[in-house]
Amino acid sequence: MKKIISILVLGLGLIACNDNEFLEQQSPDQLTSESYWRNVEDAQAGLTATYAELESRSNFWNGWQEGRPVVEYFRSDYSLPGPDASNYAHWMSIFNFNYNNGHTFVNVLWTTNYKGINFANQVITKVGAMTADQISDADKRQIIGEATFLRGYYHFKLLTLYKNIIVRKEIISDQTLDKALASRREAWQAVIDDFKTASGMLKTKGNTEAGRATIGAAQAYLGKAYLYKAGDPSASDASDYQNAIDAFKPVINGTTGAYNLVSNYSSLFNGENENNPESIFELQFKTGDATSWNATRLHAFIGDWSIGGWGGIEATKALETTMKSEGMIATNGLYDNRLYGSIYFRDPYFNDSATPRMQGYTWDQLMNWQYGNTNANKVYYRKWLPNYVWNNSYIGLNVTLMRYADVLLMYAEALNETGATAQAIPIINQVRATHGLMPAITVSSQTDVKKQLIHERTMELTLESVRFFDLRRWGMLDQAMQAAGRTNFKASEHAYLPVPLSEINNNNNIN
């Protein structure tokens, strides 16, 4: 690569020496950022590029495959590095909270999200300037609506990861490159404004192709933004919880499309039930073929050696204990059934030789083959794994980014925080009964329902990139990390990632 760059630079130097006027000439059919936006096909292609940055996919290894999982999974109090993780110092520095602003993941997650923002701004600006001869009003509205949602999404991701961010609603140029960090209040307002705007422009689910932003996604993320803002002492307002309720209501009452809980909890994560009625916004993957390549190996990172994975991550015994804490009171005589869809652990359920439920084998078989013992003290994640990890290279298993169950629990939390505890309880019970086969809760006070909601979010959303952020907005990070033995952690220093060194070096308005 360095040789190719050197040759290009040398070639440009020779051209400059031979004929300065030549540099001013431009091929009349060469597309530029000004001439590119000619029709609806160009507009759609620009929008596709905007979607391509979701969850740092464009930087496959240091972004999607390792960066995002390590940053969002490793920092949970219920996660541990897997047996392979010790081979990667940059993984372990995230887990041990001794990274700095030059860390590769800190840089990649920042830059890929800002790439998405810049692409979104180009679509919003350039498509907005297209004439009726170039694009229909309906197509223009839909494309700009999706780009506006994505700009809100990228800013939201940045704001949850980093203490301070730059709000960019303009196309990057020499004149706009240097820009100061926004206050968190300013940044939250930018996110909220975009989700509000998008919700007034987008279609309902079922009226657009899978994977595209819908009005339901915009409203769900608007509610989530208000809920997260409510837990941000630097930006919260007394109205945040009520605003969250108002945002979630259209998703729940069906105004934004019909969403329902799926009874088979495990099917939400194993690739067998993609784009289902519970899915609100879902990251689309496809096993590579002769015409396209958009696959993932997240399952290899998550899967333990014993099932053919790479052993990148495992769960703590404390997670198993927490998920078993209500006892075997499910209607089928087991623990809360979400336990079995979230983790693998040594238990009669996974040791039933008549019905081998662990990738076609029993726990003891796999552990004895791989480790020479039953490995009873270990717990492994099950979510985002196909039914068979062995020999599954790059696959097309989708990852849902927003589920209806999450909306229901966030809605119940906001209701409880505003004193409408009696309204929150039936919603909690709906999720418990459908996904966990669990009986109705017996607590009724606002304080006890809050504790129950904390438990429900563990049962429902483990390994779905919410645990660390939930603990932060609840003010529980220090307590949880100390209980997990993560003694290096201090919320005052590690609750957010630092602004990357690369941004500081390249932006004269940041010091």
PyMOL commands that set and color helices and strands:
alter all, ss='L'
color gray80, all
select helices_A, chain A and resi 2-18+20-24+40-51+54-56+60-65+67-73+85-87+89-95+104-128+137-161+184-199+215-230+240-252+265-268+298-302+305-307+317-323+338-342+348-351+363-371+404-417+421-436+446-461+467-473+477-483+491-494+501-506
alter helices_A, ss='H'
color red, helices_A
select strands_A, chain A and resi 79-81+279-283+313-315+343-345+379-381+399-403
alter strands_A, ss='S'
color yellow, strands_A
deselect
rebuild
show_as cartoon
